[in-house]
């Protein structure tokens, strides 16, 4: 499983890179703040909504601490998607939130 740190994700954003971020936390968790531009697909719905994702794009998976996004990353990897888990999740995120 490919991983990157929250700091690496923040650096790429600050450099103006277009990132596809999927936040797999529950809706009420995301309401407290998320990475700008992140799409919320709760972990339990990933299997049912993966058709919304493009296999030619790279996605960065995010959750609260990195566990749920790790499971989502492994699942989507097995389905042929190009995914990266953000280590430490939102607990490690120091960048802007919306």
Backbone bond lengths (Angstrom), bond angles and torsions (degrees), N, CA, C in turn:
res aa  C-N    CA-C-N  psi(-1)  N-CA   C-N-CA  omega(-1)  CA-C   N-CA-C  phi
1 X - - - 1.454 - - 1.528 109.18 -
2 X 1.336 114.91 128.68 1.465 119.87 177.40 1.528 108.92 -78.09
3 X 1.318 115.39 140.86 1.465 120.43 178.74 1.519 110.07 -137.78
4 X 1.330 114.72 156.77 1.461 120.67 170.36 1.519 107.83 -145.69
5 X 1.311 116.23 158.66 1.463 120.50 -178.30 1.527 110.06 -82.50
6 X 1.332 114.85 161.75 1.471 120.27 176.37 1.527 109.67 -60.13
7 X 1.327 116.76 -36.92 1.469 120.83 -179.85 1.528 110.58 -64.33
8 X 1.345 117.31 -40.29 1.463 120.29 178.38 1.530 110.80 -64.23
9 X 1.331 116.41 -39.95 1.471 120.02 177.90 1.526 110.00 -64.15
10 X 1.336 116.12 -45.03 1.470 120.80 179.36 1.529 110.93 -60.68
11 X 1.332 117.45 -42.34 1.461 121.81 179.37 1.522 110.81 -61.10
12 X 1.340 117.18 -45.79 1.471 120.62 178.12 1.534 110.84 -59.79
13 X 1.337 116.61 -41.71 1.470 119.94 178.73 1.524 111.06 -62.96
14 X 1.336 115.47 -43.63 1.466 120.43 -179.29 1.526 112.09 -66.13
15 X 1.335 116.35 -24.31 1.473 121.03 176.42 1.527 111.52 -82.78
16 X 1.332 116.14 -1.05 1.460 119.97 177.41 1.521 114.76 86.17
17 X 1.331 116.84 11.98 1.468 119.83 178.67 1.534 109.62 -69.67
18 X 1.310 115.94 139.96 1.463 121.06 176.82 1.523 107.70 -84.18
19 X 1.329 116.24 112.09 1.456 121.58 -177.37 1.524 110.13 -110.37
20 X 1.316 115.82 143.35 1.461 121.69 174.88 1.522 106.74 -103.14
21 X 1.335 115.42 103.04 1.463 120.51 -175.34 1.529 108.80 -109.12
22 X 1.329 115.44 129.05 1.456 121.95 177.33 1.525 107.52 -113.53
23 X 1.328 116.55 119.86 1.459 122.95 178.92 1.530 107.40 -97.77
24 X 1.333 117.34 115.16 1.463 121.11 -175.02 1.531 113.03 -95.53
25 X 1.333 116.99 12.98 1.472 119.58 176.14 1.521 110.06 -72.83
26 X 1.324 115.67 166.45 1.462 121.20 176.82 1.525 109.64 -71.08
27 X 1.330 115.76 157.95 1.470 122.28 -176.07 1.530 111.52 -54.75
28 X 1.344 118.11 -42.79 1.468 120.04 -178.43 1.529 111.99 -67.14
29 X 1.329 118.19 -29.82 1.465 120.95 176.63 1.527 110.61 -70.33
30 X 1.319 116.36 -41.40 1.467 121.83 -178.74 1.531 110.62 -66.66
31 X 1.334 116.08 -29.77 1.468 120.54 179.72 1.533 111.58 -60.60
32 X 1.337 117.23 -24.06 1.465 121.35 178.84 1.522 112.63 -80.70
33 X 1.333 117.25 -4.93 1.462 121.53 177.84 1.508 111.56 134.36
34 X 1.341 114.80 141.43 1.460 120.69 178.76 1.519 109.13 -143.04
35 X 1.317 115.66 167.58 1.458 120.93 176.36 1.530 107.44 -66.84
36 X 1.344 118.20 132.55 1.465 120.32 -179.13 1.527 112.42 -52.47
37 X 1.327 115.45 129.32 1.457 121.25 177.68 1.512 114.79 87.21
38 X 1.328 117.69 -6.70 1.470 120.55 -179.39 1.525 109.94 -67.74
39 X 1.323 115.30 143.13 1.463 122.07 176.45 1.517 107.55 -98.81
40 X 1.335 117.03 131.20 1.457 121.19 179.83 1.531 110.73 -91.02
41 X 1.333 115.05 116.31 1.460 121.96 171.41 1.532 105.18 -130.98
42 X 1.355 117.98 97.04 1.466 119.54 -178.94 1.527 111.67 -52.09
43 X 1.334 116.76 144.88 1.458 122.14 -174.63 1.522 112.69 -48.66
44 X 1.327 117.14 -42.85 1.458 120.73 -178.64 1.514 114.35 -64.58
45 X 1.330 117.57 -15.49 1.461 121.64 -178.87 1.526 113.55 -105.47
46 X 1.331 117.28 -5.06 1.475 120.64 -176.59 1.528 110.98 -55.20
47 X 1.328 117.01 -46.33 1.469 120.60 -178.11 1.533 111.71 -59.68
48 X 1.343 116.20 -35.60 1.463 121.03 -176.27 1.524 113.36 -86.15
49 X 1.339 116.54 -17.26 1.468 119.70 -178.22 1.518 113.53 -113.46
50 X 1.339 118.05 3.71 1.471 119.75 -177.18 1.524 111.75 -62.53
51 X 1.330 117.60 -21.03 1.475 119.90 177.46 1.526 111.28 -64.89
52 X 1.340 117.74 -16.41 1.465 122.06 178.12 1.538 111.07 -77.95
53 X 1.328 116.76 -13.96 1.459 121.48 -177.65 1.520 110.39 -93.78
54 X 1.326 115.10 152.37 1.463 122.79 -177.53 1.527 108.62 -104.30
55 X 1.329 117.10 119.51 1.467 120.56 -177.27 1.527 112.94 -64.65
56 X 1.331 117.78 -14.91 1.468 119.85 179.09 1.528 111.97 -86.18
57 X 1.333 117.55 -5.86 1.470 121.37 -179.94 1.518 110.68 -104.75
58 X 1.330 114.52 159.61 1.464 121.06 176.40 1.529 108.15 -100.15
59 X 1.326 116.19 136.03 1.462 121.62 -179.46 1.519 110.35 -121.46
60 X 1.331 115.17 141.51 1.458 121.67 175.32 1.523 106.69 -107.31
61 X 1.320 115.70 122.62 1.458 121.87 -176.76 1.529 109.54 -95.70
62 X 1.350 115.89 135.64 1.469 122.31 -175.59 1.523 109.39 -134.08
63 X 1.344 116.26 143.97 1.463 121.45 169.68 1.525 107.32 -143.86
64 X 1.329 117.77 -155.70 1.454 120.48 -178.10 1.528 111.53 -72.50
65 X 1.357 116.31 -48.87 1.466 119.03 -174.41 1.528 114.77 -126.84
66 X 1.332 117.49 -6.30 1.459 120.71 178.52 1.517 114.41 111.67
67 X 1.331 118.47 -12.10 1.461 121.87 -178.45 1.522 113.56 -74.07
68 X 1.334 115.66 -54.37 1.474 119.34 -179.98 1.523 111.32 -64.81
69 X 1.331 116.66 -39.52 1.467 118.51 179.23 1.527 110.30 -67.49
70 X 1.328 117.15 -30.01 1.457 120.69 175.12 1.523 111.09 -64.46
71 X 1.339 116.57 -42.20 1.469 120.15 177.77 1.523 110.44 -65.32
72 X 1.337 116.35 -41.69 1.473 120.38 178.59 1.529 110.16 -64.17
73 X 1.335 116.74 -40.01 1.465 121.24 179.45 1.527 110.42 -61.70
74 X 1.322 116.76 -47.39 1.467 120.55 179.90 1.527 110.93 -62.12
75 X 1.340 116.76 -43.50 1.460 120.37 -179.61 1.527 111.01 -62.07
76 X 1.337 116.75 -49.49 1.467 120.29 -177.26 1.529 111.52 -67.80
77 X 1.340 116.85 -34.91 1.465 120.83 175.57 1.534 109.91 -58.67
78 X 1.329 115.79 -43.67 1.468 120.99 178.92 1.525 112.13 -63.58
79 X 1.333 116.97 -23.54 1.463 122.02 -179.88 1.535 111.70 -92.13
80 X 1.345 116.70 1.69 1.458 120.49 175.99 1.520 115.54 95.40
81 X 1.346 117.24 13.34 1.465 120.67 179.38 1.528 110.26 -90.55
82 X 1.344 115.42 153.35 1.460 122.77 178.15 1.529 107.34 -94.64
83 X 1.335 117.15 98.79 1.463 121.67 -172.76 1.526 111.84 -129.39
84 X 1.329 114.17 150.66 1.463 122.52 179.73 1.526 107.36 -131.55
85 X 1.316 117.02 135.57 1.456 121.21 176.80 1.533 109.78 -90.74
86 X 1.347 116.69 132.49 1.463 120.18 174.95 1.529 107.94 -86.78
87 X 1.332 115.76 111.62 1.460 122.08 -178.44 1.525 111.36 -61.96
88 X 1.318 115.99 138.49 1.467 120.27 174.74 1.510 114.50 81.61
89 X 1.328 117.69 -11.66 1.465 121.96 176.73 1.521 113.89 54.98
90 X 1.326 114.33 -154.97 1.468 120.33 -176.76 1.526 112.31 -67.59
91 X 1.331 117.49 -20.07 1.469 119.57 175.76 1.528 110.64 -63.81
92 X 1.340 117.49 -26.20 1.464 122.36 179.60 1.525 113.07 -95.70
93 X 1.321 117.17 -10.50 1.465 121.96 -174.96 1.519 110.19 -73.67
94 X 1.344 115.93 125.28 1.480 121.25 178.97 1.526 111.21 -115.27
95 X 1.338 116.51 -1.20 1.458 120.29 -177.31 1.526 112.75 -82.15
96 X 1.324 114.64 -169.55 1.471 121.37 -179.83 1.524 110.26 -65.78
97 X 1.330 114.56 152.15 1.464 121.41 174.49 1.508 108.63 -130.73
98 X 1.323 114.62 156.98 1.465 119.12 174.85 1.509 109.18 -127.27
